[in-house]
Amino acid sequence: MAGMWLVRISIALGIAALGVAVSFLVFGGAPVDVGVTQVYPTPGPTESVPLAPACNPVTSTYPDDTAIQTLADAVSPPGSLRSLWIFNMGTWLGFSPQYPQVSDLMKADMLDVLFVCVFDPGEFLRPMT
């Protein structure tokens, strides 16, 4: 069909079950190529932490200096993450997938307590300790 379509694809990778979401516009007759440019594997077995539609305190079991995007990608379903927060030495540091360019939370360490804020019920996938 001719016209413009908004397509959303969600892929769950079996190695770590991390979601990859891709949104793009498709114009009638135009070919579309979709590829995965980064995979964020978790070290060893993982566990799922249930998330309520609010801000949930969750302890990170990811290694020190893990990129915050890795933690954001560990939240499912795709699109449900509102923000991630860490209280660090008297200051709240935050990450928003809608506004990553103004976020000041760039990494997390093992045993950091994250506040995972989601719009809908979901889960956070983390390495088992």
C-alpha positions as CSV (number, residue, x, y, z in Angstrom):
1,M,0.0,0.0,0.0
2,A,1.3,3.4,-0.8
3,G,1.5,6.0,1.9
4,M,3.5,6.6,5.1
5,W,3.6,4.0,7.9
6,L,5.1,4.1,11.3
7,V,6.7,0.7,12.1
8,R,7.9,-0.4,15.5
9,I,9.9,-3.6,15.8
10,S,10.8,-5.3,19.1
11,I,13.4,-8.0,19.2
12,A,14.2,-10.1,22.3
13,L,17.7,-11.5,22.1
14,G,17.9,-15.0,23.5
15,I,21.5,-14.7,24.9
16,A,20.4,-12.1,27.4
17,A,16.7,-11.4,26.5
18,L,17.5,-7.7,26.2
19,G,15.0,-5.9,24.1
20,V,16.0,-3.8,21.1
21,A,13.4,-1.4,19.8
22,V,13.5,0.3,16.4
23,S,11.1,2.9,15.2
24,F,11.2,4.4,11.7
25,L,8.9,5.8,9.0
26,V,8.3,3.7,5.9
27,F,7.3,5.6,2.7
28,G,5.3,3.7,0.1
29,G,7.6,1.6,-2.1
30,A,10.9,2.4,-0.3
31,P,13.0,-0.5,0.8
32,V,13.9,-0.7,4.5
33,D,17.0,-2.3,6.0
34,V,17.0,-3.1,9.7
35,G,20.1,-4.2,11.6
36,V,21.4,-4.4,15.1
37,T,24.6,-2.4,15.7
38,Q,25.2,-3.2,19.4
39,V,24.4,-6.1,21.6
40,Y,24.7,-5.8,25.4
41,P,25.3,-9.3,26.7
42,T,25.1,-9.9,30.4
43,P,27.8,-12.0,32.0
44,G,26.4,-15.5,32.8
45,P,22.9,-16.3,34.0
46,T,20.4,-13.6,34.6
47,E,17.4,-12.9,36.8
48,S,14.3,-10.9,36.2
49,V,13.2,-8.3,38.7
50,P,9.5,-7.3,38.4
51,L,8.7,-3.6,38.0
52,A,5.5,-1.8,39.1
53,P,4.3,1.2,37.2
54,A,6.2,3.7,39.4
55,C,9.8,4.2,40.6
56,N,11.3,0.9,41.8
57,P,14.5,0.6,43.8
58,V,16.7,-2.1,42.2
59,T,20.3,-3.0,43.1
60,S,22.6,-3.3,40.1
61,T,24.5,-6.5,39.7
62,Y,26.2,-5.3,36.5
63,P,30.0,-4.8,36.6
64,D,31.4,-1.4,37.7
65,D,31.3,1.3,35.0
66,T,28.4,-0.2,33.1
67,A,27.0,2.3,30.5
68,I,23.6,3.5,31.6
69,Q,22.2,2.6,28.2
70,T,22.9,-1.0,29.0
71,L,20.8,-0.7,32.1
72,A,18.1,1.1,30.2
73,D,18.0,-1.7,27.6
74,A,17.5,-4.2,30.4
75,V,14.0,-2.8,31.0
76,S,11.1,-4.4,29.2
77,P,8.7,-4.0,27.6
78,P,10.5,-1.6,25.2
79,G,9.2,2.0,25.6
80,S,8.1,1.5,29.2
81,L,11.1,3.2,30.8
82,R,10.4,6.7,32.1
83,S,13.8,7.3,33.8
84,L,16.7,5.9,35.8
85,W,18.0,7.6,39.0
86,I,20.9,7.1,41.3
87,F,21.5,9.1,44.5
88,N,25.2,9.8,44.6
89,M,26.9,11.8,47.4
90,G,24.0,14.1,48.0
91,T,23.0,14.6,44.4
92,W,20.4,12.8,42.2
93,L,21.8,11.8,38.8
94,G,19.2,10.9,36.2
95,F,18.8,9.3,32.7
96,S,15.8,9.7,30.4
97,P,15.5,7.7,27.2
98,Q,13.4,10.5,25.8
99,Y,16.2,13.1,26.5
100,P,19.5,11.3,26.7
101,Q,21.5,14.4,25.6
102,V,20.6,16.2,28.8
103,S,20.9,13.3,31.1
104,D,23.7,13.4,33.7
105,L,23.7,9.7,34.7
106,M,26.2,8.0,32.4
107,K,27.3,4.8,34.2
108,A,26.5,2.6,37.2
109,D,28.6,0.4,39.4
110,M,27.9,-3.0,41.0
111,L,25.6,-2.7,44.0
112,D,24.4,0.8,43.1
113,V,20.8,1.3,44.0
114,L,18.9,2.4,40.9
115,F,15.4,3.8,40.9
116,V,13.9,2.4,37.7
117,C,10.8,4.4,36.9
118,V,8.4,2.9,34.3
119,F,5.1,3.8,32.8
120,D,3.7,0.2,32.7
121,P,4.4,-3.0,34.6
122,G,7.5,-4.7,33.4
123,E,10.8,-6.3,34.3
124,F,14.5,-5.5,34.7
125,L,16.9,-8.1,33.6
126,R,20.2,-8.3,35.6
127,P,23.1,-10.7,36.1
128,M,22.7,-13.2,38.9
129,T,25.2,-12.8,41.7
